[in-house]
């Protein structure tokens, strides 16, 4: 199974197993549940068309196929025999596919029977065969994925007239809607007829808008004879009129309103049987004559008995299908489709699969949008952290160098100031993420303490008078002047602290906003996953796990932004506090030494 294989591929190559054709890279296992929870088939069914309904929940690898899925191949459980199939609809963008596969044999005694879907061959030619998907007794299969109803069988019994509305979204890809006065008419043909010796079967998926009168789902009618599958009120029935003979099979209960149901009627050996959702619901004895007239869908021959509601997958067979055959059809085509169980995906053993790569392939477009925003946020955060770390390193070096020289001073504490002009308080031009505080001297580059010292010396020079040109002042300073010098240095320290902490807010945004953006992407991804499951009706672990795993990628990305930013922010903040502490200690020390020298 591919889901197991992709996990194990983190540690070892894919598990060796038989492979139909090495030109295909991937395969998916599809099995049939023939127990009472599945199709409950007791006999053997041959050549039954099974609907394979793929979506993001049970098939997360739409990107591994060709854009039109022409590389799809279905192989029997022996992993040798190719099966006939055709694709009714394939939508890689919305991750939906409806594929019909002709399964040659489904035996009730062999639970666990399976087939394989192969995909992942960019050079594979299209191989779908709609006509080959059905046996020779299937005279009509109306599918509605095109603008007009189309017969998918080899007989080509195309409608001569259709006034019904084709809808793009229905039970199985497209469907058709009737308002009570619309119908689809199929002309009489040699294949569309009821021959008493072989019988006939007509079936359709229907969803009735509301209980009506005597509504025909489909009717094969000739002069004085007819085979009808209909709904009276909300109760399905089948009726056969063959000359003087008449028989009607009425269901034992009404259909549930506004829900899809599979209705079918068979005639063979003087027995008319009605099936509802694959189970016998009524029967009647009737002797038929040959009927070979017009087949009308959604009404009668004379524009009466109009049906109101939706239909999908209308079929007519010129033989009486068995109960197991109709059960397999009904329980493989609906939203629940318990007959079909989707297993894991495997990869050809010559290749290795990265678990993370496979998970990323399942991320939806909106998930990538959130991840892209988080990547930008991460780049900005890294730029801030690296730039700020380099800058603080230079500040530490400049401060240490200045403090060594300052500690060596004897006597006048102002003699280290070599700048005669006031450089102002502006920072040097540079990156907005790495502001350079002006040092005032090439000897102490990037030193914030020297900048404090320089401002203190300027304040002293402004308050004392020089004895002679170039001589330092020796006049006494009052206690008020000392406090004024301290206030000036404190103000300078506050401004430099602000510059040291500039751009740190970008890290706090990354720390607080990253996880929330990631959570947003995860929630949206989970919503899309459950919406796809609801649309397809397939609820199991395999249908939920891929979408949830892909949705969680956004949360991982958010944490990937927040965690490094948190560590970097705390480390940088600690360094800034250390520099700030050094500046506070220096202000106290400098003011104390000035007071000792200049205060009487």
VOGU-3710 file (C-alpha; in Angstrom, 3 decimals, decimal comma):
1> xxxxxxxxxx> 0,000/0,000/0,000  1,351/3,359/-0,967  0,453/5,120/2,275  2,443/2,525/4,201  5,170/2,596/1,579  5,657/6,325/1,760  6,056/6,114/5,552  8,467/3,196/5,390  10,446/4,959/2,648  11,810/7,293/5,316
11> xxxxxxxxxx> 13,744/4,338/6,666  14,049/1,851/3,813  13,197/1,319/0,133  9,656/0,451/-0,867  8,497/-3,088/-0,192  9,033/-5,417/-3,085  5,830/-6,688/-4,702  4,493/-7,851/-8,050  3,987/-5,152/-10,652  1,877/-5,313/-13,815
21> xxxxxxxxxx> 4,009/-2,953/-15,941  7,208/-1,150/-14,929  6,317/1,863/-17,062  3,687/2,812/-14,475  5,056/4,257/-11,243  2,078/3,950/-8,905  -0,925/1,769/-8,249  -3,930/1,825/-5,952  -5,624/-1,224/-4,516  -9,424/-1,363/-4,847
31> xxxxxxxxxx> -11,296/-4,214/-3,184  -14,929/-5,335/-3,022  -16,773/-5,842/0,237  -19,193/-8,701/-0,404  -20,324/-9,078/3,202  -23,667/-7,904/4,543  -22,093/-4,523/5,252  -21,067/-4,215/1,616  -22,978/-5,581/-1,343  -24,300/-8,750/0,318
41> xxxxxxxxxx> -23,825/-10,729/-2,905  -24,270/-14,466/-2,463  -23,846/-15,715/-6,029  -21,537/-14,846/-8,887  -21,923/-11,717/-10,978  -20,250/-11,416/-14,359  -19,338/-8,338/-16,384  -20,753/-5,793/-13,989  -19,754/-2,131/-14,558  -18,461/-0,802/-11,221
51> xxxxxxxxxx> -18,160/2,908/-10,547  -14,804/3,985/-9,124  -15,393/7,301/-7,383  -12,093/9,084/-6,638  -11,670/12,272/-4,650  -9,176/14,016/-2,402  -10,226/11,849/0,512  -9,440/8,432/-0,984  -6,998/9,412/-3,733  -4,559/12,176/-2,870
61> xxxxxxxxxx> -2,353/11,813/-5,923  -4,132/13,661/-8,718  -0,847/15,478/-9,415  0,854/12,148/-10,127  -1,439/11,409/-13,073  -1,586/12,962/-16,519  -3,860/16,036/-16,709  -6,598/14,012/-18,429  -5,909/10,733/-16,564  -5,142/9,004/-19,860
71> xxxxxxxxxx> -2,482/7,027/-17,994  -5,137/5,246/-15,926  -5,093/1,473/-16,314  -7,190/-1,065/-14,409  -5,872/-4,581/-13,837  -7,632/-7,582/-12,350  -6,624/-9,063/-9,005  -4,144/-11,424/-10,686  -2,129/-8,288/-11,554  -1,963/-9,486/-15,158
81> xxxxxxxxxx> -5,323/-9,014/-16,872  -6,174/-5,474/-18,083  -9,814/-4,462/-17,625  -12,035/-2,366/-19,866  -12,910/1,042/-18,479  -13,848/4,593/-19,402  -13,646/7,918/-17,599  -16,928/9,784/-17,345  -15,314/12,804/-15,677  -11,836/13,701/-14,433
91> xxxxxxxxxx> -11,255/17,007/-12,636  -7,750/17,304/-11,174  -8,351/20,855/-9,938  -11,288/19,880/-7,735  -9,858/16,383/-7,197  -12,827/14,397/-8,474  -12,957/11,491/-10,881  -15,728/9,101/-11,965  -14,470/5,998/-13,746  -16,464/2,960/-14,910
101> xxxxxxxxxx> -14,663/-0,386/-14,840  -15,985/-3,645/-16,248  -15,253/-6,266/-13,596  -15,402/-9,709/-15,250  -16,403/-11,636/-12,154  -17,579/-10,798/-8,643  -18,161/-13,900/-6,531  -19,935/-13,693/-3,205  -17,933/-16,535/-1,753  -14,620/-14,758/-2,413
111> xxxxxxxxxx> -14,710/-11,780/-0,078  -11,634/-9,606/-0,448  -11,601/-9,733/-4,250  -9,664/-6,762/-5,614  -8,484/-4,920/-8,680  -5,683/-2,412/-9,173  -5,626/1,105/-10,566  -2,259/1,908/-12,172  -1,202/5,499/-12,867  1,886/7,671/-13,196
121> xxxxxxxxxx> 3,116/7,167/-16,772  3,610/10,430/-18,667  4,028/8,578/-21,993  0,892/6,444/-21,768  -1,672/6,913/-24,573  -5,393/7,211/-23,883  -6,941/3,793/-23,436  -10,541/4,359/-22,347  -13,174/2,194/-24,028  -16,737/3,224/-23,178
131> xxxxxxxxxx> -18,356/0,612/-25,405  -16,107/-2,136/-24,055  -17,065/-1,279/-20,477  -20,492/-2,898/-21,034  -21,434/-6,375/-22,215  -23,401/-7,132/-25,378  -26,718/-7,176/-23,505  -26,407/-3,575/-22,335  -28,459/-1,733/-24,948  -28,508/1,740/-23,385
141> xxxxxxxxxx> -26,515/3,691/-20,795  -27,372/7,373/-20,739  -24,694/9,504/-19,119  -25,048/13,241/-18,682  -21,564/14,671/-18,385  -21,876/16,386/-21,788  -24,204/19,148/-22,925  -26,592/16,504/-24,298  -27,382/12,979/-23,048  -25,127/10,394/-24,689
151> xxxxxxxxxx> -25,458/6,622/-24,937  -22,158/5,110/-23,784  -22,804/1,613/-25,207  -21,712/0,217/-28,548  -25,324/0,331/-29,843  -25,373/4,116/-29,977  -29,042/4,533/-29,061  -28,846/8,300/-29,003  -31,872/10,414/-28,038  -33,884/11,823/-30,920
161> xxxxxxxxxx> -35,226/14,609/-28,688  -34,421/15,918/-25,230  -36,046/18,835/-23,435  -34,706/17,999/-19,964  -32,120/20,204/-18,263  -28,633/18,713/-18,021  -26,894/19,592/-14,735  -23,128/19,495/-14,258  -23,266/18,275/-10,651  -25,388/15,260/-9,825
171> xxxxxxxxxx> -25,048/11,866/-8,218  -22,494/10,631/-10,756  -20,758/13,554/-12,443  -23,557/15,177/-14,505  -27,277/14,467/-14,286  -30,576/15,537/-15,795  -33,517/17,428/-14,276  -37,211/17,156/-15,195  -39,984/19,618/-14,319  -42,979/17,411/-15,183
181> xxxxxxxxxx> -43,298/18,435/-18,824  -39,815/17,554/-20,088  -38,656/14,200/-21,410  -35,952/12,368/-23,338  -37,046/10,179/-26,248  -35,058/7,233/-27,598  -36,262/5,935/-30,989  -37,232/2,308/-31,406  -34,326/0,033/-32,363  -33,509/-3,653/-32,624
191> xxxxxxxxxx> -31,528/-3,534/-29,372  -34,108/-1,578/-27,368  -36,899/-4,120/-27,040  -38,397/-6,652/-24,718  -38,255/-10,199/-26,046  -40,171/-12,575/-23,718  -37,665/-15,377/-24,092  -34,714/-13,284/-22,876  -36,476/-10,591/-20,843  -35,386/-7,012/-20,180
201> xxxxxxxxxx> -34,095/-4,715/-17,444  -34,531/-0,985/-17,016  -32,984/1,051/-14,206  -32,172/4,592/-13,165  -31,052/6,654/-10,221  -33,844/9,065/-9,246  -34,378/11,836/-6,743  -37,996/12,950/-6,584  -38,618/16,581/-5,667  -41,976/15,868/-4,028
211> xxxxxxxxxx> -44,620/13,108/-4,157  -46,680/13,469/-7,335  -49,215/11,485/-9,321  -48,459/8,581/-11,622  -44,974/9,667/-12,774  -43,035/7,609/-15,307  -39,297/7,294/-14,711  -38,974/5,467/-18,037  -41,354/3,675/-20,311  -40,903/1,355/-23,319
221> xxxxxxxxxx> -44,191/1,706/-25,195  -45,660/0,344/-28,390  -49,249/0,116/-29,583  -51,187/-1,325/-26,648  -48,077/-2,678/-24,883  -45,679/-1,094/-22,427  -43,051/-1,762/-19,811  -43,001/1,070/-17,252  -40,804/1,931/-14,288  -42,507/4,710/-12,333
231> xxxxxxxxxx> -43,430/6,337/-9,042  -46,992/6,689/-7,853  -47,048/9,361/-5,189  -43,782/8,462/-3,485  -44,040/4,702/-4,007  -42,084/3,051/-6,840  -43,746/0,525/-9,100  -43,159/-1,479/-12,277  -45,955/-2,269/-14,763  -46,143/-4,549/-17,765
241> xxxxxxxxxx> -48,980/-4,530/-20,256  -48,588/-7,097/-22,995  -51,716/-7,504/-25,058  -54,476/-8,751/-22,741  -51,979/-9,539/-19,949  -51,280/-7,007/-17,235  -49,091/-7,095/-14,151  -47,899/-4,519/-11,671  -45,257/-4,782/-8,945  -45,670/-2,130/-6,247
251> xxxxxxxxxx> -43,009/-1,304/-3,653  -43,822/-2,059/-0,058  -42,891/1,434/1,179  -42,523/4,996/-0,035  -39,177/6,421/-1,089  -37,627/8,954/1,273  -38,073/12,467/-0,013  -35,285/14,415/-1,747  -32,905/11,427/-1,596  -31,274/9,398/-4,342
261> xxxxxxxxxx> -32,647/5,897/-4,952  -31,777/3,209/-7,446  -34,933/1,869/-9,130  -34,907/-1,139/-11,428  -37,445/-3,469/-13,041  -36,786/-6,828/-14,670  -39,004/-9,159/-16,653  -38,239/-12,781/-17,422  -40,159/-16,040/-17,443  -43,522/-14,409/-16,802
271> xxxxxxxxxx> -42,242/-12,626/-13,691  -42,049/-8,851/-13,234  -39,755/-7,823/-10,345  -39,238/-4,359/-8,868  -35,971/-3,457/-7,138  -35,382/-0,445/-4,895  -31,760/0,299/-3,934  -30,691/-3,161/-5,063  -33,249/-5,111/-3,017  -36,413/-6,824/-4,234
281> xxxxxxxxxx> -39,330/-4,574/-3,297  -42,238/-6,102/-5,197  -43,172/-8,644/-7,881  -46,080/-9,690/-10,093  -46,894/-12,388/-12,607  -47,366/-11,213/-16,194  -47,233/-12,769/-19,644  -45,536/-10,444/-22,105  -45,514/-10,080/-25,818  -42,633/-8,477/-27,643
291> xxxxxxxxxx> -42,361/-4,729/-27,046  -40,154/-2,715/-29,407  -41,406/0,832/-29,316  -40,061/4,189/-28,282  -38,278/4,475/-24,936  -39,266/7,654/-23,079  -37,319/8,967/-20,077  -39,141/11,224/-17,614  -42,650/10,710/-19,007  -44,887/8,749/-21,325
301> xxxxxxxxxx> -45,134/8,495/-25,078  -47,938/11,042/-25,287  -46,349/13,733/-23,059  -48,234/12,546/-20,005  -47,124/11,079/-16,667  -44,304/13,641/-16,385  -41,663/13,117/-13,712  -40,472/15,963/-11,452  -36,978/15,616/-10,053  -33,492/14,464/-11,060
311> xxxxxxxxxx> -32,169/11,336/-12,731  -28,781/9,857/-13,420  -27,332/6,738/-15,064  -30,377/5,552/-17,028  -29,884/1,998/-18,330  -31,723/-0,587/-20,409  -30,641/-4,190/-20,936  -32,253/-6,647/-23,345  -31,891/-9,431/-20,752  -33,200/-9,788/-17,224
321> xxxxxxxxxx> -30,340/-8,982/-14,887  -29,964/-11,094/-11,782  -30,681/-9,801/-8,305  -26,951/-9,932/-7,453  -26,101/-7,968/-10,609  -28,524/-5,187/-9,680  -27,356/-5,230/-6,055  -23,758/-4,804/-7,188  -24,781/-1,911/-9,446  -26,839/-0,149/-6,792
331> xxxxxxxxxx> -24,246/-0,557/-4,046  -21,291/0,542/-6,142  -22,737/3,687/-7,713  -24,364/5,661/-4,884  -22,820/8,199/-2,563  -22,074/5,563/0,056  -21,088/2,772/-2,398  -20,300/0,151/0,285  -19,311/-2,437/-2,317  -16,110/-0,570/-3,208
341> xxxxxxxxxx> -13,332/-0,187/-0,633  -10,287/1,901/-1,423  -6,995/0,617/-0,123  -3,533/2,104/-0,004  -1,295/3,351/-2,798  1,994/1,687/-3,659  4,993/2,807/-5,660  7,152/0,808/-7,998  10,050/-0,520/-5,935  12,756/1,039/-8,119
351> xxxxxxxxxx> 11,806/4,447/-6,780  11,735/5,935/-3,328  9,023/8,199/-2,005  9,527/10,980/0,520  6,733/11,101/3,066  7,020/14,853/3,276  6,995/15,216/-0,510  3,811/13,184/-0,792  2,181/15,225/1,968  3,122/18,497/0,276
361> xxxxxxxxxx> 1,605/17,252/-2,986  -1,763/17,078/-1,251  -1,720/20,687/-0,001  -4,522/22,730/-1,565  -4,076/26,100/-3,312  -5,337/28,095/-0,338  -2,959/26,167/1,912  -0,053/27,155/-0,333  -1,198/30,784/-0,121  -0,930/30,700/3,676
371> xxxxxxxxxx> 2,409/28,884/3,529  3,720/31,473/1,054  2,815/34,286/3,454  4,552/32,417/6,274  7,682/31,993/4,128  7,817/35,776/3,578  7,362/36,294/7,318  10,164/33,819/8,050  12,572/35,522/5,614  11,912/38,911/7,241
381> xxxxxxxxxx> 12,386/37,415/10,727  15,712/35,793/9,746  16,893/39,065/8,201  16,072/40,922/11,415  17,711/38,325/13,662  20,930/38,055/11,641  21,258/41,798/11,140  20,472/42,610/14,745  22,903/39,956/16,030  25,772/41,354/13,933
391> xxxxxxxxxx> 24,971/44,879/15,035  24,808/44,018/18,753  28,122/42,196/18,420  29,763/45,382/17,135  28,187/47,400/19,938  29,566/44,971/22,561  33,069/45,192/21,096  33,026/48,993/20,966  31,730/49,243/24,520  34,375/46,860/25,894
401> xxxxxxxxxx> 37,163/48,771/24,202  35,951/52,115/25,509  35,428/50,824/29,069  38,992/49,447/29,172  40,343/52,868/28,295  37,961/54,653/30,634  38,951/52,428/33,573  42,608/53,436/33,031  41,878/57,141/33,372  43,486/58,971/36,239
411> xxxxxxxxxx> 42,229/62,359/37,185  39,994/64,166/34,672  37,297/61,731/33,380  36,647/63,858/30,281  40,025/63,394/28,603  38,910/60,484/26,377  36,555/62,713/24,373  38,379/63,482/21,129  35,432/64,959/19,200  35,307/68,706/19,228
421> xxxxxxxxxx> 32,047/69,045/17,241  28,603/67,923/18,352  27,651/65,046/16,104  23,956/65,184/17,017  21,719/62,310/17,935  20,954/60,887/14,502  21,943/57,349/13,504  24,176/56,676/10,530  22,366/55,738/7,369  22,039/51,994/6,852
431> xxxxxxxxxx> 19,614/49,073/6,826  16,294/49,754/8,560  16,773/46,464/10,372  20,281/47,392/11,656  20,445/51,067/12,714  24,021/52,243/13,386  24,312/54,553/16,404  26,895/57,227/15,689  29,984/56,758/17,805  31,526/60,162/17,424
441> xxxxxxxxxx> 34,977/58,615/17,093  36,704/56,131/14,812  38,518/54,810/17,869  35,330/53,442/19,450  33,095/52,394/16,535  29,499/51,488/17,348  30,033/52,109/21,087  26,822/53,264/22,751  28,679/53,951/26,016  31,094/56,237/24,246
451> xxxxxxxxxx> 28,116/58,114/22,849  26,795/58,595/26,402  30,252/59,690/27,512  30,507/62,145/24,638  27,161/63,727/25,494  28,210/63,980/29,160  31,482/65,682/28,266  29,635/68,130/26,004  27,361/69,050/28,885  30,378/69,606/31,172
461> xxxxxxxxxx> 32,154/71,744/28,581  29,048/73,844/28,184  28,901/74,624/31,882  32,504/75,398/32,790  34,866/77,961/31,325  38,340/77,249/29,993  41,349/78,899/31,499  43,085/79,088/28,173  42,696/77,825/24,599  42,728/74,032/24,462
471> xxxxxxxxxx> 42,713/73,656/28,237  40,040/71,692/30,062  37,727/73,478/32,439  38,478/73,406/36,163  35,589/75,497/37,442  33,294/73,900/39,988  29,897/72,457/39,047  26,861/72,847/41,239  24,759/69,817/42,336  22,026/71,084/40,011
481> xxxxxxxxxx> 24,479/71,034/37,098  25,476/67,464/37,956  21,801/66,401/37,911  21,338/68,176/34,588  24,278/66,236/33,152  22,756/62,984/34,445  19,374/63,889/32,921  21,004/64,555/29,552  22,823/61,238/29,642  19,630/59,411/30,703
491> xxxxxxxxxx> 17,760/60,934/27,770  20,515/59,860/25,390  20,431/56,365/26,883  16,659/56,107/26,329  17,008/57,134/22,694  19,821/54,649/22,115  17,835/51,878/23,814  14,971/52,583/21,407  17,367/52,315/18,482  18,808/49,066/19,842
501> xxxxxxxxxx> 15,304/47,580/20,035  14,191/48,834/16,615  12,646/46,173/14,312  12,169/43,776/17,220  8,425/44,242/16,747  8,727/42,249/13,498  9,879/39,258/15,534  6,942/39,601/17,933  4,599/39,650/14,925  6,204/36,448/13,629
511> xxxxxxxxxx> 5,963/34,821/17,069  2,317/35,713/17,634  1,016/35,702/14,057  2,811/32,657/12,615  0,882/29,968/14,553  -2,447/31,705/13,948  -1,839/31,946/10,195  -0,832/28,288/10,177  -3,969/27,375/12,094  -6,037/29,302/9,562
521> xxxxxxxxxx> -4,512/27,280/6,722  -5,161/24,032/8,612  -8,793/24,872/9,334  -9,434/25,776/5,691  -7,717/22,564/4,543  -9,812/20,454/6,923  -12,981/22,186/5,710  -12,098/21,387/2,089  -11,324/17,768/2,984  -14,665/17,243/4,684
531> xxxxxxxxxx> -16,478/19,051/1,878  -14,891/16,682/-0,659  -15,857/13,684/1,485  -19,420/14,966/1,763  -19,620/15,463/-2,006  -18,332/11,971/-2,725  -20,046/10,163/0,154  -16,994/8,017/0,932  -16,221/8,129/4,665  -13,279/6,063/5,913
541> xxxxxxxxxx> -9,802/6,503/7,308  -8,217/6,509/3,860  -10,517/9,303/2,743  -9,779/11,527/5,742  -6,085/10,981/6,515  -4,418/12,479/3,376  -6,395/15,710/3,482  -5,885/16,183/7,234  -2,149/15,473/6,925  -1,831/18,038/4,127
551> xxxxxxxxxx> -3,864/20,588/6,078  -1,535/20,254/9,070  1,397/21,368/6,896  0,208/24,966/7,337  0,327/24,615/11,130  3,826/23,135/10,908  4,873/26,088/8,739  3,426/28,527/11,274  5,335/26,873/14,113  8,434/26,811/11,915
561> xxxxxxxxxx> 8,217/30,597/11,744  7,303/31,198/15,397  9,793/28,894/17,166  13,048/30,277/15,629  11,668/33,808/15,989  10,919/33,160/19,669  14,435/31,879/20,359  16,000/34,730/18,401  13,821/37,350/20,080  14,665/36,138/23,583
571> xxxxxxxxxx> 18,404/35,972/22,851  18,492/39,417/21,209  16,370/40,904/23,979  18,805/39,540/26,557  21,722/41,137/24,728  19,904/44,453/24,515  19,176/44,348/28,252  22,864/43,661/28,937  23,911/46,671/26,868  21,271/48,766/28,585
581> xxxxxxxxxx> 22,529/47,635/32,004  26,113/48,540/31,041  24,955/51,980/29,968  23,090/52,558/33,235  26,111/51,481/35,298  28,375/53,734/33,223  26,105/56,768/33,689  26,227/56,307/37,458  29,995/55,805/37,447  30,661/58,739/35,123
591> xxxxxxxxxx> 28,476/61,155/37,089  30,135/60,034/40,339  33,634/60,672/38,985  32,626/64,039/37,547  31,125/65,017/40,895  34,353/64,041/42,678  36,414/66,254/40,402  34,188/69,228/39,668  32,034/69,659/42,778  33,540/71,481/45,769
//
